[in-house]
Amino acid sequence: MIYEVVNKPKKIETVLLDTAVSFACSYLKLDIDFTIEFETLEKTKCGYCDYDEDEVIITIAKRLSVKEIIRTLFHELVHVKQHYDGRLEYGYRWLGEVYECDYLDLPWEVEAYDLEERMMVAFYGRN
C-alpha cells in the first residue's frame, strides 16, 4: 500500500496520518494505492472518495479537526473497501440493488458509520 497526500494541513502531523492510514488499511484488510487530498468543501461535507480501475482519491475537508480528519479518512476507506469487494458500485448500487432512501439509511452508509466508529475506538481507545 502506497499513498500520497496533497495539501495536508499543518494541524495533522505526517506521523499521525501515516499511523491512521496503516491502521485503517490493516483493520479493513485493504491493500491499495491511493491519494488523500485536502480541499475546501461545503460546510455540509466532510469528505468523499472517487475510484476507478486506475486510482482512488479520498478528499477530506481542510476545516476539520484532527480527530474529524481521522474519522473521515476511516469512513471513506470503508467505502473504498466496499467498492473493491464488489458490494458498492459507483456509490449508488449495493449488492446490485439501487436504493432510494434517506442518506443515513443507505446500507453502505450504515456500515461505514458503524466501522468508522469501531475504528475510532480501536485507534484512540475509548472514544
ZITATA-V918830 format. One record per backbone hydrogen bond with DSSP energy under -1.0 kcal/mol. CO is the residue of the C=O (numbers start at 0). NH is the residue of the N-H. Records with the same first field share a line. If there is no record, write none. Layout:
# ZITATA-V918830
CO: NH  NH
This chain:
# ZITATA-V918830
1: 33
3: 35
5: 37
8: 11
12: 16
13: 17
14: 18
15: 19
16: 20
17: 21
18: 22
19: 23
20: 24
21: 25
22: 26
23: 27
24: 29
33: 3
34: 57
35: 5
36: 59
38: 61
41: 44
45: 60
47: 58
49: 56
54: 51
55: 34
56: 49
57: 36
58: 47
59: 38
60: 63
64: 68
65: 69
66: 70
67: 71
68: 72
69: 73
70: 74
71: 75
72: 76
73: 77
74: 78
75: 79
76: 80
77: 81
78: 82
79: 83
80: 84
81: 86  87
82: 85
86: 94
88: 91  92
91: 98
92: 88
93: 96
96: 93
101: 104
102: 105
105: 109
106: 110
107: 111
108: 112
109: 113
110: 114
111: 115
112: 116
113: 117
114: 118
115: 119
116: 120
117: 121
118: 122
119: 123
120: 124
